[in-house]
Amino acid sequence: HQERLLAGPLRDHIREARRLGSVAALELDLDNGYIGDFGWRLMSEAIRRGALLRPLGNVVYFTPAYTISDEELAKAYEVLEASLQTIL
């Protein structure tokens, strides 16, 4: 699923994608870095779309439950992609 984001229309906004175990992080290439309202705006848009994402500054973390289904994980990435397209 992460590969889809890296190959899609948002790839120009992603500075780095990393993963360790079940935790994934997407660092976005934004001028405001850690400060600013981007994280709050992204979280609000994601909640409006039905997912709770946890951005910290310009990094969006995925820490899914071990029991998450492939469909649920795909939905989370779809929400992230749509939310980013709306905000950016």
C-alpha positions as CSV (number, residue, x, y, z in Angstrom):
1,H,0.0,0.0,0.0
2,Q,2.8,2.4,0.8
3,E,4.3,1.7,-2.6
4,R,1.1,3.0,-4.2
5,L,1.6,6.4,-2.5
6,L,5.2,6.5,-3.6
7,A,4.3,5.8,-7.2
8,G,1.2,8.0,-7.3
9,P,0.5,11.7,-7.8
10,L,1.7,12.6,-4.3
11,R,5.3,11.2,-4.8
12,D,6.5,14.8,-5.4
13,H,5.4,15.7,-1.9
14,I,7.0,12.8,-0.1
15,R,10.6,13.4,1.1
16,E,11.1,10.0,2.7
17,A,9.1,6.9,3.5
18,R,10.4,4.5,6.2
19,R,9.2,1.5,8.1
20,L,10.3,-0.4,11.1
21,G,8.2,-3.5,11.9
22,S,4.6,-2.4,11.8
23,V,5.2,1.3,12.1
24,A,5.5,3.3,8.9
25,A,6.3,7.0,8.5
26,L,5.9,9.3,5.5
27,E,7.9,12.5,5.8
28,L,6.4,15.1,3.6
29,D,8.4,17.8,1.8
30,L,6.8,20.9,3.3
31,D,8.3,24.3,4.0
32,N,6.8,24.7,7.4
33,G,8.4,21.4,8.8
34,Y,7.3,20.6,12.3
35,I,5.7,23.9,13.1
36,G,2.5,25.2,11.4
37,D,-1.0,23.9,11.1
38,F,-0.5,21.2,8.5
39,G,-0.8,18.3,11.0
40,W,-4.0,19.6,12.4
41,R,-5.5,20.2,9.0
42,L,-4.5,16.7,7.8
43,M,-5.9,15.1,10.9
44,S,-9.2,17.0,10.6
45,E,-9.6,16.0,7.0
46,A,-8.7,12.4,7.6
47,I,-11.3,12.2,10.5
48,R,-13.9,13.8,8.2
49,R,-13.1,10.9,5.7
50,G,-13.4,8.2,8.4
51,A,-9.8,7.5,9.6
52,L,-7.7,8.7,12.5
53,L,-4.2,9.6,11.2
54,R,-1.5,10.8,13.5
55,P,0.7,13.5,11.8
56,L,3.5,15.1,13.8
57,G,4.6,18.2,12.0
58,N,5.3,17.1,8.5
59,V,5.5,13.3,9.3
60,V,2.5,11.1,9.1
61,Y,2.8,7.9,11.2
62,F,1.0,4.6,10.6
63,T,0.8,2.4,13.7
64,P,-1.9,-0.1,12.7
65,A,-3.2,-2.8,15.0
66,Y,-1.8,-6.2,14.4
67,T,-5.3,-7.4,13.5
68,I,-5.9,-4.8,10.8
69,S,-7.2,-6.3,7.6
70,D,-5.7,-5.6,4.2
71,E,-9.0,-3.8,3.3
72,E,-8.8,-1.6,6.4
73,L,-5.1,-0.7,5.7
74,A,-5.9,0.1,2.1
75,K,-8.7,2.4,3.3
76,A,-6.3,4.2,5.6
77,Y,-3.9,4.8,2.7
78,E,-6.8,6.0,0.5
79,V,-7.9,8.4,3.2
80,L,-4.3,9.7,3.5
81,E,-4.0,10.2,-0.2
82,A,-7.4,11.9,-0.6
83,S,-6.7,14.1,2.5
84,L,-3.3,15.1,1.2
85,Q,-4.7,16.0,-2.2
86,T,-7.3,18.1,-0.6
87,I,-4.9,20.0,1.6
88,L,-2.0,20.3,-0.8
